[in-house]
């Protein structure tokens, strides 16, 4: 039985939640997100809480019960407080700059990498730290992973782009012959 699916999702009065069939729409200002439950789970809105209920005790329905509750909670959290991820750039000559809606990265390649920032994603750069902000957790995670993939950290000197909380396991270099 899902322990996550049992918990209600509380949303404030500033978020408007509407339903149409199996689609739940969360709206705050100009931001709107859909969560299509596709008939796997049932949901109910009571005041400022949203609860989910599985339609049967099948393994698939129980799995989707917790998943849709978690997705709805991520949407509410993103619309109220937002999400941030920080990436650190290590290496001589490696740097980043934001120019409008483009993140310019110089990561030791023969060319600069221009990463387009989609709507709903903001980036700031201070020294060697890139801070990404968004209301969409999935968008933020995929953008951070894409930026990291341009130059992942290498295990000998630690050069590359890494998450701030990531720890790079270092390897010893070559040893001299005796």
TIVO-2410 file (N, C-alpha, C; in nm, 3 decimals):
# residues 178
REC num residu      c1      c2      c3 atome chaine
REC   1      X   0.084  -0.118   0.000     N      A
REC   1      X   0.000   0.000   0.000    CA      A
REC   1      X   0.089   0.124   0.000     C      A
REC   2      X   0.055   0.222  -0.080     N      A
REC   2      X   0.135   0.342  -0.092    CA      A
REC   2      X   0.120   0.430   0.031     C      A
REC   3      X   0.234   0.465   0.090     N      A
REC   3      X   0.230   0.556   0.204    CA      A
REC   3      X   0.226   0.701   0.157     C      A
REC   4      X   0.279   0.725   0.037     N      A
REC   4      X   0.278   0.860  -0.018    CA      A
REC   4      X   0.138   0.895  -0.069     C      A
REC   5      X   0.073   0.800  -0.135     N      A
REC   5      X  -0.057   0.825  -0.195    CA      A
REC   5      X  -0.164   0.861  -0.093     C      A
REC   6      X  -0.149   0.814   0.031     N      A
REC   6      X  -0.249   0.841   0.135    CA      A
REC   6      X  -0.251   0.987   0.178     C      A
REC   7      X  -0.136   1.054   0.167     N      A
REC   7      X  -0.124   1.191   0.217    CA      A
REC   7      X  -0.198   1.289   0.128     C      A
REC   8      X  -0.271   1.385   0.185     N      A
REC   8      X  -0.336   1.486   0.102    CA      A
REC   8      X  -0.236   1.592   0.055     C      A
REC   9      X  -0.268   1.657  -0.055     N      A
REC   9      X  -0.186   1.767  -0.107    CA      A
REC   9      X  -0.256   1.897  -0.068     C      A
REC  10      X  -0.189   1.976   0.016     N      A
REC  10      X  -0.246   2.104   0.059    CA      A
REC  10      X  -0.194   2.214  -0.032     C      A
REC  11      X  -0.284   2.294  -0.084     N      A
REC  11      X  -0.244   2.408  -0.166    CA      A
REC  11      X  -0.309   2.532  -0.108     C      A
REC  12      X  -0.241   2.644  -0.120     N      A
REC  12      X  -0.290   2.769  -0.062    CA      A
REC  12      X  -0.404   2.828  -0.142     C      A
REC  13      X  -0.456   2.936  -0.090     N      A
REC  13      X  -0.568   3.003  -0.157    CA      A
REC  13      X  -0.523   3.077  -0.283     C      A
REC  14      X  -0.391   3.099  -0.299     N      A
REC  14      X  -0.342   3.169  -0.418    CA      A
REC  14      X  -0.333   3.078  -0.540     C      A
REC  15      X  -0.343   2.946  -0.522     N      A
REC  15      X  -0.341   2.852  -0.633    CA      A
REC  15      X  -0.484   2.807  -0.661     C      A
REC  16      X  -0.524   2.819  -0.788     N      A
REC  16      X  -0.658   2.778  -0.829    CA      A
REC  16      X  -0.648   2.640  -0.893     C      A
REC  17      X  -0.726   2.545  -0.842     N      A
REC  17      X  -0.725   2.408  -0.894    CA      A
REC  17      X  -0.859   2.379  -0.959     C      A
REC  18      X  -0.854   2.339  -1.086     N      A
REC  18      X  -0.977   2.304  -1.158    CA      A
REC  18      X  -0.962   2.164  -1.215     C      A
REC  19      X  -1.076   2.097  -1.233     N      A
REC  19      X  -1.073   1.963  -1.291    CA      A
REC  19      X  -1.165   1.958  -1.411     C      A
REC  20      X  -1.123   1.878  -1.507     N      A
REC  20      X  -1.204   1.855  -1.627    CA      A
REC  20      X  -1.179   1.712  -1.672     C      A
REC  21      X  -1.270   1.621  -1.638     N      A
REC  21      X  -1.250   1.480  -1.666    CA      A
REC  21      X  -1.140   1.425  -1.577     C      A
REC  22      X  -1.037   1.366  -1.638     N      A
REC  22      X  -0.923   1.313  -1.562    CA      A
REC  22      X  -0.806   1.410  -1.556     C      A
REC  23      X  -0.828   1.536  -1.592     N      A
REC  23      X  -0.721   1.636  -1.595    CA      A
REC  23      X  -0.739   1.732  -1.479     C      A
REC  24      X  -0.633   1.748  -1.400     N      A
REC  24      X  -0.631   1.846  -1.292    CA      A
REC  24      X  -0.542   1.960  -1.337     C      A
REC  25      X  -0.593   2.083  -1.331     N      A
REC  25      X  -0.516   2.200  -1.375    CA      A
REC  25      X  -0.486   2.287  -1.254     C      A
REC  26      X  -0.357   2.316  -1.233     N      A
REC  26      X  -0.313   2.404  -1.127    CA      A
REC  26      X  -0.277   2.537  -1.190     C      A
REC  27      X  -0.334   2.647  -1.139     N      A
REC  27      X  -0.311   2.778  -1.198    CA      A
REC  27      X  -0.270   2.877  -1.089     C      A
REC  28      X  -0.166   2.953  -1.116     N      A
REC  28      X  -0.125   3.063  -1.029    CA      A
REC  28      X  -0.074   3.173  -1.121     C      A
REC  29      X  -0.149   3.280  -1.131     N      A
REC  29      X  -0.110   3.385  -1.224    CA      A
REC  29      X  -0.119   3.336  -1.366     C      A
REC  30      X  -0.007   3.338  -1.438     N      A
REC  30      X  -0.004   3.294  -1.577    CA      A
REC  30      X   0.045   3.150  -1.592     C      A
REC  31      X   0.086   3.087  -1.482     N      A
REC  31      X   0.141   2.953  -1.489    CA      A
REC  31      X   0.030   2.850  -1.471     C      A
REC  32      X   0.023   2.755  -1.563     N      A
REC  32      X  -0.079   2.650  -1.556    CA      A
REC  32      X  -0.014   2.517  -1.591     C      A
REC  33      X  -0.045   2.413  -1.512     N      A
REC  33      X   0.011   2.281  -1.537    CA      A
REC  33      X  -0.101   2.178  -1.532     C      A
REC  34      X  -0.095   2.080  -1.622     N      A
REC  34      X  -0.195   1.974  -1.625    CA      A
REC  34      X  -0.137   1.845  -1.568     C      A
REC  35      X  -0.221   1.768  -1.502     N      A
REC  35      X  -0.184   1.637  -1.450    CA      A
REC  35      X  -0.293   1.541  -1.493     C      A
REC  36      X  -0.268   1.463  -1.598     N      A
REC  36      X  -0.368   1.372  -1.653    CA      A
REC  36      X  -0.355   1.237  -1.583     C      A
REC  37      X  -0.455   1.199  -1.503     N      A
REC  37      X  -0.449   1.074  -1.427    CA      A
REC  37      X  -0.482   0.952  -1.511     C      A
REC  38      X  -0.530   0.968  -1.633     N      A
REC  38      X  -0.554   0.860  -1.729    CA      A
REC  38      X  -0.636   0.744  -1.673     C      A
REC  39      X  -0.721   0.769  -1.574     N      A
REC  39      X  -0.807   0.666  -1.521    CA      A
REC  39      X  -0.741   0.567  -1.428     C      A
REC  40      X  -0.616   0.593  -1.386     N      A
REC  40      X  -0.549   0.503  -1.293    CA      A
REC  40      X  -0.592   0.530  -1.149     C      A
REC  41      X  -0.617   0.657  -1.117     N      A
REC  41      X  -0.654   0.695  -0.981    CA      A
REC  41      X  -0.773   0.789  -0.986     C      A
REC  42      X  -0.840   0.799  -0.873     N      A
REC  42      X  -0.950   0.894  -0.858    CA      A
REC  42      X  -0.902   1.004  -0.765     C      A
REC  43      X  -0.955   1.122  -0.779     N      A
REC  43      X  -0.913   1.234  -0.696    CA      A
REC  43      X  -1.034   1.315  -0.653     C      A
REC  44      X  -1.016   1.390  -0.544     N      A
REC  44      X  -1.123   1.474  -0.493    CA      A
REC  44      X  -1.062   1.602  -0.436     C      A
REC  45      X  -1.131   1.714  -0.461     N      A
REC  45      X  -1.087   1.843  -0.409    CA      A
REC  45      X  -1.184   1.882  -0.298     C      A
REC  46      X  -1.129   1.908  -0.180     N      A
REC  46      X  -1.210   1.949  -0.067    CA      A
REC  46      X  -1.147   2.074  -0.007     C      A
REC  47      X  -1.202   2.190  -0.040     N      A
REC  47      X  -1.145   2.316   0.009    CA      A
REC  47      X  -1.009   2.340  -0.054     C      A
REC  48      X  -0.905   2.343   0.030     N      A
REC  48      X  -0.769   2.365  -0.018    CA      A
REC  48      X  -0.685   2.238  -0.012     C      A
REC  49      X  -0.749   2.121  -0.018     N      A
REC  49      X  -0.674   1.995  -0.018    CA      A
REC  49      X  -0.718   1.909  -0.136     C      A
REC  50      X  -0.623   1.835  -0.186     N      A
REC  50      X  -0.646   1.744  -0.297    CA      A
REC  50      X  -0.606   1.605  -0.249     C      A
REC  51      X  -0.698   1.509  -0.259     N      A
REC  51      X  -0.669   1.372  -0.216    CA      A
REC  51      X  -0.682   1.278  -0.334     C      A
REC  52      X  -0.601   1.173  -0.331     N      A
REC  52      X  -0.602   1.072  -0.437    CA      A
REC  52      X  -0.644   0.938  -0.379     C      A
REC  53      X  -0.710   0.857  -0.462     N      A
REC  53      X  -0.757   0.725  -0.419    CA      A
REC  53      X  -0.736   0.630  -0.536     C      A
REC  54      X  -0.677   0.512  -0.508     N      A
REC  54      X  -0.656   0.417  -0.617    CA      A
REC  54      X  -0.788   0.349  -0.652     C      A
REC  55      X  -0.804   0.314  -0.779     N      A
REC  55      X  -0.929   0.256  -0.826    CA      A
REC  55      X  -0.939   0.107  -0.795     C      A
REC  56      X  -0.826   0.039  -0.784     N      A
REC  56      X  -0.826  -0.102  -0.747    CA      A
REC  56      X  -0.697  -0.131  -0.672     C      A
REC  57      X  -0.686  -0.252  -0.623     N      A
REC  57      X  -0.565  -0.291  -0.549    CA      A
REC  57      X  -0.461  -0.356  -0.640     C      A
REC  58      X  -0.475  -0.337  -0.771     N      A
REC  58      X  -0.374  -0.394  -0.862    CA      A
REC  58      X  -0.242  -0.321  -0.842     C      A
REC  59      X  -0.135  -0.389  -0.874     N      A
REC  59      X  -0.001  -0.334  -0.854    CA      A
REC  59      X   0.018  -0.204  -0.933     C      A
REC  60      X  -0.032  -0.202  -1.056     N      A
REC  60      X  -0.017  -0.084  -1.141    CA      A
REC  60      X  -0.093   0.036  -1.084     C      A
REC  61      X  -0.214   0.016  -1.039     N      A
REC  61      X  -0.294   0.126  -0.983    CA      A
REC  61      X  -0.233   0.179  -0.854     C      A
REC  62      X  -0.179   0.090  -0.770     N      A
REC  62      X  -0.115   0.136  -0.647    CA      A
REC  62      X   0.011   0.217  -0.677     C      A
REC  63      X   0.085   0.177  -0.781     N      A
REC  63      X   0.206   0.250  -0.819    CA      A
REC  63      X   0.171   0.390  -0.869     C      A
REC  64      X   0.068   0.399  -0.953     N      A
REC  64      X   0.028   0.529  -1.005    CA      A
REC  64      X  -0.035   0.618  -0.898     C      A
REC  65      X  -0.094   0.557  -0.797     N      A
REC  65      X  -0.154   0.633  -0.686    CA      A
REC  65      X  -0.048   0.722  -0.620     C      A
REC  66      X   0.065   0.665  -0.580     N      A
REC  66      X   0.172   0.742  -0.518    CA      A
REC  66      X   0.239   0.836  -0.616     C      A
REC  67      X   0.252   0.792  -0.741     N      A
REC  67      X   0.319   0.874  -0.842    CA      A
REC  67      X   0.241   1.003  -0.870     C      A
REC  68      X   0.110   0.992  -0.892     N      A
REC  68      X   0.031   1.111  -0.922    CA      A
REC  68      X   0.022   1.205  -0.803     C      A
REC  69      X   0.019   1.149  -0.682     N      A
REC  69      X   0.019   1.234  -0.563    CA      A
REC  69      X   0.150   1.311  -0.554     C      A
REC  70      X   0.262   1.245  -0.580     N      A
REC  70      X   0.393   1.310  -0.575    CA      A
REC  70      X   0.405   1.416  -0.683     C      A
REC  71      X   0.355   1.387  -0.804     N      A
REC  71      X   0.359   1.486  -0.912    CA      A
REC  71      X   0.276   1.609  -0.877     C      A
REC  72      X   0.157   1.588  -0.819     N      A
REC  72      X   0.072   1.701  -0.779    CA      A
REC  72      X   0.139   1.783  -0.670     C      A
REC  73      X   0.203   1.716  -0.575     N      A
REC  73      X   0.271   1.788  -0.468    CA      A
REC  73      X   0.389   1.868  -0.524     C      A
REC  74      X   0.463   1.812  -0.621     N      A
REC  74      X   0.573   1.885  -0.684    CA      A
REC  74      X   0.523   2.009  -0.758     C      A
REC  75      X   0.408   1.999  -0.821     N      A
REC  75      X   0.351   2.114  -0.892    CA      A
REC  75      X   0.314   2.224  -0.792     C      A
REC  76      X   0.250   2.186  -0.682     N      A
REC  76      X   0.209   2.284  -0.581    CA      A
REC  76      X   0.332   2.349  -0.518     C      A
REC  77      X   0.432   2.270  -0.485     N      A
REC  77      X   0.556   2.324  -0.426    CA      A
REC  77      X   0.626   2.418  -0.525     C      A
REC  78      X   0.629   2.379  -0.651     N      A
REC  78      X   0.692   2.463  -0.753    CA      A
REC  78      X   0.621   2.596  -0.771     C      A
REC  79      X   0.487   2.595  -0.765     N      A
REC  79      X   0.412   2.719  -0.783    CA      A
REC  79      X   0.419   2.808  -0.660     C      A
REC  80      X   0.439   2.752  -0.540     N      A
REC  80      X   0.445   2.834  -0.419    CA      A
REC  80      X   0.587   2.882  -0.390     C      A
REC  81      X   0.684   2.790  -0.384     N      A
REC  81      X   0.819   2.831  -0.347    CA      A
REC  81      X   0.919   2.822  -0.462     C      A
REC  82      X   0.898   2.731  -0.554     N      A
REC  82      X   0.991   2.715  -0.666    CA      A
REC  82      X   1.106   2.621  -0.631     C      A
REC  83      X   1.184   2.586  -0.731     N      A
REC  83      X   1.296   2.496  -0.715    CA      A
REC  83      X   1.423   2.563  -0.766     C      A
REC  84      X   1.536   2.528  -0.706     N      A
REC  84      X   1.666   2.578  -0.751    CA      A
REC  84      X   1.765   2.462  -0.757     C      A
REC  85      X   1.858   2.473  -0.850     N      A
REC  85      X   1.971   2.379  -0.859    CA      A
REC  85      X   2.094   2.463  -0.886     C      A
REC  86      X   2.205   2.423  -0.823     N      A
REC  86      X   2.330   2.493  -0.844    CA      A
REC  86      X   2.432   2.399  -0.905     C      A
REC  87      X   2.502   2.449  -1.005     N      A
REC  87      X   2.608   2.375  -1.072    CA      A
REC  87      X   2.738   2.451  -1.053     C      A
REC  88      X   2.845   2.380  -1.027     N      A
REC  88      X   2.975   2.442  -1.007    CA      A
REC  88      X   3.067   2.407  -1.123     C      A
REC  89      X   3.139   2.508  -1.173     N      A
REC  89      X   3.233   2.489  -1.283    CA      A
REC  89      X   3.374   2.490  -1.226     C      A
REC  90      X   3.450   2.384  -1.251     N      A
REC  90      X   3.589   2.375  -1.206    CA      A
REC  90      X   3.679   2.354  -1.326     C      A
REC  91      X   3.785   2.431  -1.335     N      A
REC  91      X   3.882   2.416  -1.443    CA      A
REC  91      X   3.937   2.550  -1.485     C      A
REC  92      X   4.062   2.550  -1.527     N      A
REC  92      X   4.127   2.673  -1.570    CA      A
REC  92      X   4.066   2.716  -1.703     C      A
REC  93      X   4.016   2.839  -1.709     N      A
REC  93      X   3.957   2.892  -1.830    CA      A
REC  93      X   3.812   2.854  -1.851     C      A
REC  94      X   3.755   2.776  -1.761     N      A
REC  94      X   3.614   2.739  -1.773    CA      A
REC  94      X   3.531   2.851  -1.712     C      A
REC  95      X   3.431   2.899  -1.786     N      A
REC  95      X   3.345   3.005  -1.732    CA      A
REC  95      X   3.210   3.003  -1.800     C      A
REC  96      X   3.118   3.075  -1.739     N      A
REC  96      X   2.981   3.083  -1.790    CA      A
REC  96      X   2.933   3.226  -1.778     C      A
REC  97      X   2.838   3.263  -1.865     N      A
REC  97      X   2.777   3.396  -1.861    CA      A
REC  97      X   2.636   3.385  -1.919     C      A
REC  98      X   2.548   3.467  -1.863     N      A
REC  98      X   2.410   3.471  -1.913    CA      A
REC  98      X   2.396   3.594  -2.001     C      A
REC  99      X   2.349   3.572  -2.124     N      A
REC  99      X   2.326   3.682  -2.217    CA      A
REC  99      X   2.182   3.672  -2.264     C      A
REC 100      X   2.093   3.745  -2.199     N      A
REC 100      X   1.950   3.739  -2.233    CA      A
REC 100      X   1.891   3.605  -2.193     C      A
REC 101      X   1.841   3.530  -2.291     N      A
REC 101      X   1.784   3.397  -2.266    CA      A
REC 101      X   1.880   3.286  -2.310     C      A
REC 102      X   2.010   3.317  -2.311     N      A
REC 102      X   2.111   3.220  -2.352    CA      A
REC 102      X   2.219   3.211  -2.244     C      A
REC 103      X   2.253   3.088  -2.206     N      A
REC 103      X   2.363   3.063  -2.114    CA      A
REC 103      X   2.484   3.026  -2.198     C      A
REC 104      X   2.587   3.111  -2.195     N      A
REC 104      X   2.709   3.091  -2.273    CA      A
REC 104      X   2.810   3.018  -2.185     C      A
REC 105      X   2.857   2.902  -2.230     N      A
REC 105      X   2.951   2.821  -2.153    CA      A
REC 105      X   3.081   2.805  -2.229     C      A
REC 106      X   3.193   2.830  -2.162     N      A
REC 106      X   3.326   2.806  -2.218    CA      A
REC 106      X   3.387   2.696  -2.133     C      A
REC 107      X   3.390   2.574  -2.188     N      A
REC 107      X   3.428   2.457  -2.110    CA      A
REC 107      X   3.547   2.381  -2.168     C      A
REC 108      X   3.637   2.453  -2.233     N      A
REC 108      X   3.757   2.389  -2.285    CA      A
REC 108      X   3.742   2.325  -2.421     C      A
REC 109      X   3.626   2.337  -2.483     N      A
REC 109      X   3.609   2.288  -2.619    CA      A
REC 109      X   3.662   2.393  -2.715     C      A
REC 110      X   3.668   2.360  -2.842     N      A
REC 110      X   3.719   2.454  -2.941    CA      A
REC 110      X   3.617   2.564  -2.971     C      A
REC 111      X   3.497   2.552  -2.916     N      A
REC 111      X   3.390   2.648  -2.941    CA      A
REC 111      X   3.313   2.675  -2.812     C      A
REC 112      X   3.243   2.786  -2.808     N      A
REC 112      X   3.154   2.816  -2.696    CA      A
REC 112      X   3.026   2.735  -2.711     C      A
REC 113      X   2.965   2.700  -2.600     N      A
REC 113      X   2.838   2.629  -2.601    CA      A
REC 113      X   2.730   2.728  -2.558     C      A
REC 114      X   2.631   2.749  -2.643     N      A
REC 114      X   2.519   2.837  -2.611    CA      A
REC 114      X   2.398   2.752  -2.578     C      A
REC 115      X   2.356   2.756  -2.451     N      A
REC 115      X   2.241   2.679  -2.404    CA      A
REC 115      X   2.122   2.773  -2.393     C      A
REC 116      X   2.017   2.747  -2.473     N      A
REC 116      X   1.898   2.831  -2.472    CA      A
REC 116      X   1.815   2.802  -2.348     C      A
REC 117      X   1.778   2.907  -2.275     N      A
REC 117      X   1.694   2.893  -2.156    CA      A
REC 117      X   1.548   2.901  -2.200     C      A
REC 118      X   1.476   2.794  -2.181     N      A
REC 118      X   1.335   2.789  -2.221    CA      A
REC 118      X   1.251   2.872  -2.124     C      A
REC 119      X   1.125   2.898  -2.162     N      A
REC 119      X   1.035   2.973  -2.075    CA      A
REC 119      X   1.015   2.896  -1.945     C      A
REC 120      X   1.017   2.967  -1.834     N      A
REC 120      X   1.000   2.904  -1.704    CA      A
REC 120      X   1.132   2.866  -1.639     C      A
REC 121      X   1.244   2.892  -1.705     N      A
REC 121      X   1.376   2.859  -1.651    CA      A
REC 121      X   1.461   2.986  -1.647     C      A
REC 122      X   1.516   3.016  -1.530     N      A
REC 122      X   1.601   3.133  -1.513    CA      A
REC 122      X   1.740   3.087  -1.471     C      A
REC 123      X   1.842   3.158  -1.515     N      A
REC 123      X   1.979   3.125  -1.478    CA      A
REC 123      X   2.053   3.250  -1.435     C      A
REC 124      X   2.136   3.236  -1.332     N      A
REC 124      X   2.226   3.342  -1.290    CA      A
REC 124      X   2.363   3.279  -1.269     C      A
REC 125      X   2.467   3.359  -1.290     N      A
REC 125      X   2.604   3.311  -1.274    CA      A
REC 125      X   2.678   3.405  -1.181     C      A
REC 126      X   2.738   3.348  -1.077     N      A
REC 126      X   2.825   3.423  -0.986    CA      A
REC 126      X   2.956   3.347  -0.974     C      A
REC 127      X   3.064   3.408  -1.018     N      A
REC 127      X   3.196   3.346  -1.023    CA      A
REC 127      X   3.190   3.214  -1.098     C      A
REC 128      X   3.202   3.100  -1.030     N      A
REC 128      X   3.201   2.972  -1.100    CA      A
REC 128      X   3.076   2.889  -1.065     C      A
REC 129      X   2.968   2.953  -1.020     N      A
REC 129      X   2.846   2.883  -0.980    CA      A
REC 129      X   2.729   2.928  -1.068     C      A
REC 130      X   2.665   2.831  -1.132     N      A
REC 130      X   2.545   2.857  -1.212    CA      A
REC 130      X   2.425   2.820  -1.126     C      A
REC 131      X   2.332   2.913  -1.106     N      A
REC 131      X   2.211   2.887  -1.030    CA      A
REC 131      X   2.093   2.886  -1.126     C      A
REC 132      X   2.024   2.774  -1.130     N      A
REC 132      X   1.905   2.759  -1.214    CA      A
REC 132      X   1.782   2.761  -1.126     C      A
REC 133      X   1.679   2.836  -1.168     N      A
REC 133      X   1.554   2.845  -1.093    CA      A
REC 133      X   1.437   2.818  -1.187     C      A
REC 134      X   1.336   2.745  -1.133     N      A
REC 134      X   1.217   2.715  -1.212    CA      A
REC 134      X   1.104   2.673  -1.119     C      A
REC 135      X   0.983   2.680  -1.171     N      A
REC 135      X   0.868   2.629  -1.096    CA      A
REC 135      X   0.840   2.483  -1.133     C      A
REC 136      X   0.903   2.434  -1.240     N      A
REC 136      X   0.883   2.298  -1.289    CA      A
REC 136      X   1.004   2.213  -1.252     C      A
REC 137      X   0.984   2.116  -1.163     N      A
REC 137      X   1.094   2.033  -1.114    CA      A
REC 137      X   1.155   1.948  -1.226     C      A
REC 138      X   1.074   1.896  -1.313     N      A
REC 138      X   1.123   1.812  -1.423    CA      A
REC 138      X   1.204   1.893  -1.523     C      A
REC 139      X   1.157   2.011  -1.559     N      A
REC 139      X   1.229   2.100  -1.650    CA      A
REC 139      X   1.364   2.140  -1.592     C      A
REC 140      X   1.365   2.173  -1.463     N      A
REC 140      X   1.488   2.214  -1.396    CA      A
REC 140      X   1.590   2.100  -1.393     C      A
REC 141      X   1.546   1.981  -1.358     N      A
REC 141      X   1.637   1.867  -1.351    CA      A
REC 141      X   1.695   1.830  -1.486     C      A
REC 142      X   1.612   1.833  -1.590     N      A
REC 142      X   1.663   1.798  -1.723    CA      A
REC 142      X   1.758   1.904  -1.777     C      A
REC 143      X   1.731   2.032  -1.748     N      A
REC 143      X   1.822   2.138  -1.793    CA      A
REC 143      X   1.956   2.128  -1.720     C      A
REC 144      X   1.953   2.102  -1.590     N      A
REC 144      X   2.077   2.088  -1.514    CA      A
REC 144      X   2.158   1.968  -1.563     C      A
REC 145      X   2.091   1.857  -1.591     N      A
REC 145      X   2.161   1.739  -1.642    CA      A
REC 145      X   2.221   1.764  -1.780     C      A
REC 146      X   2.150   1.839  -1.863     N      A
REC 146      X   2.201   1.871  -1.997    CA      A
REC 146      X   2.326   1.959  -1.988     C      A
REC 147      X   2.324   2.060  -1.899     N      A
REC 147      X   2.439   2.148  -1.882    CA      A
REC 147      X   2.558   2.068  -1.828     C      A
REC 148      X   2.532   1.978  -1.733     N      A
REC 148      X   2.639   1.895  -1.676    CA      A
REC 148      X   2.697   1.802  -1.783     C      A
REC 149      X   2.615   1.757  -1.877     N      A
REC 149      X   2.662   1.663  -1.979    CA      A
REC 149      X   2.759   1.725  -2.078     C      A
REC 150      X   2.763   1.858  -2.087     N      A
REC 150      X   2.857   1.923  -2.178    CA      A
REC 150      X   3.002   1.897  -2.138     C      A
REC 151      X   3.031   1.889  -2.009     N      A
REC 151      X   3.164   1.858  -1.959    CA      A
REC 151      X   3.150   1.797  -1.819     C      A
REC 152      X   3.120   1.666  -1.810     N      A
REC 152      X   3.107   1.604  -1.679    CA      A
REC 152      X   3.240   1.606  -1.605     C      A
REC 153      X   3.239   1.606  -1.473     N      A
REC 153      X   3.365   1.612  -1.399    CA      A
REC 153      X   3.448   1.485  -1.419     C      A
REC 154      X   3.578   1.504  -1.435     N      A
REC 154      X   3.666   1.390  -1.454    CA      A
REC 154      X   3.730   1.353  -1.320     C      A
REC 155      X   3.766   1.226  -1.300     N      A
REC 155      X   3.805   1.180  -1.167    CA      A
REC 155      X   3.948   1.214  -1.123     C      A
REC 156      X   4.033   1.266  -1.212     N      A
REC 156      X   4.172   1.289  -1.175    CA      A
REC 156      X   4.195   1.428  -1.115     C      A
REC 157      X   4.146   1.532  -1.183     N      A
REC 157      X   4.162   1.667  -1.131    CA      A
REC 157      X   4.029   1.729  -1.090     C      A
REC 158      X   3.919   1.667  -1.126     N      A
REC 158      X   3.787   1.719  -1.090    CA      A
REC 158      X   3.739   1.830  -1.181     C      A
REC 159      X   3.803   1.847  -1.297     N      A
REC 159      X   3.762   1.952  -1.389    CA      A
REC 159      X   3.630   1.916  -1.455     C      A
REC 160      X   3.544   2.016  -1.473     N      A
REC 160      X   3.417   1.994  -1.540    CA      A
REC 160      X   3.304   2.064  -1.467     C      A
REC 161      X   3.182   2.028  -1.502     N      A
REC 161      X   3.063   2.086  -1.442    CA      A
REC 161      X   3.000   1.981  -1.350     C      A
REC 162      X   2.979   2.018  -1.224     N      A
REC 162      X   2.919   1.925  -1.129    CA      A
REC 162      X   2.811   1.995  -1.049     C      A
REC 163      X   2.721   1.913  -0.990     N      A
REC 163      X   2.622   1.969  -0.899    CA      A
REC 163      X   2.693   2.013  -0.772     C      A
REC 164      X   2.641   2.116  -0.705     N      A
REC 164      X   2.706   2.166  -0.584    CA      A
REC 164      X   2.716   2.059  -0.476     C      A
REC 165      X   2.613   1.977  -0.461     N      A
REC 165      X   2.613   1.878  -0.355    CA      A
REC 165      X   2.682   1.747  -0.396     C      A
REC 166      X   2.728   1.739  -0.520     N      A
REC 166      X   2.791   1.618  -0.571    CA      A
REC 166      X   2.934   1.607  -0.521     C      A
REC 167      X   2.975   1.486  -0.487     N      A
REC 167      X   3.113   1.460  -0.444    CA      A
REC 167      X   3.181   1.377  -0.552     C      A
REC 168      X   3.295   1.423  -0.599     N      A
REC 168      X   3.369   1.354  -0.704    CA      A
REC 168      X   3.470   1.261  -0.637     C      A
REC 169      X   3.461   1.132  -0.666     N      A
REC 169      X   3.557   1.036  -0.613    CA      A
REC 169      X   3.682   1.046  -0.698     C      A
REC 170      X   3.792   1.084  -0.634     N      A
REC 170      X   3.918   1.106  -0.706    CA      A
REC 170      X   3.995   0.977  -0.722     C      A
REC 171      X   4.067   0.966  -0.834     N      A
REC 171      X   4.154   0.853  -0.858    CA      A
REC 171      X   4.299   0.900  -0.847     C      A
REC 172      X   4.385   0.809  -0.810     N      A
REC 172      X   4.527   0.843  -0.805    CA      A
REC 172      X   4.582   0.840  -0.947     C      A
REC 173      X   4.676   0.928  -0.974     N      A
REC 173      X   4.737   0.931  -1.106    CA      A
REC 173      X   4.843   0.822  -1.119     C      A
REC 174      X   4.923   0.830  -1.222     N      A
REC 174      X   5.028   0.733  -1.242    CA      A
REC 174      X   5.133   0.746  -1.132     C      A
REC 175      X   5.191   0.636  -1.095     N      A
REC 175      X   5.299   0.641  -0.996    CA      A
REC 175      X   5.431   0.615  -1.067     C      A
REC 176      X   5.538   0.673  -1.014     N      A
REC 176      X   5.668   0.658  -1.076    CA      A
REC 176      X   5.723   0.518  -1.049     C      A
REC 177      X   5.804   0.466  -1.147     N      A
REC 177      X   5.864   0.334  -1.130    CA      A
REC 177      X   5.976   0.342  -1.028     C      A
REC 178      X   5.996   0.234  -0.955     N      A
REC 178      X   6.104   0.231  -0.856    CA      A
REC 178      X   6.233   0.182  -0.914     C      A
***
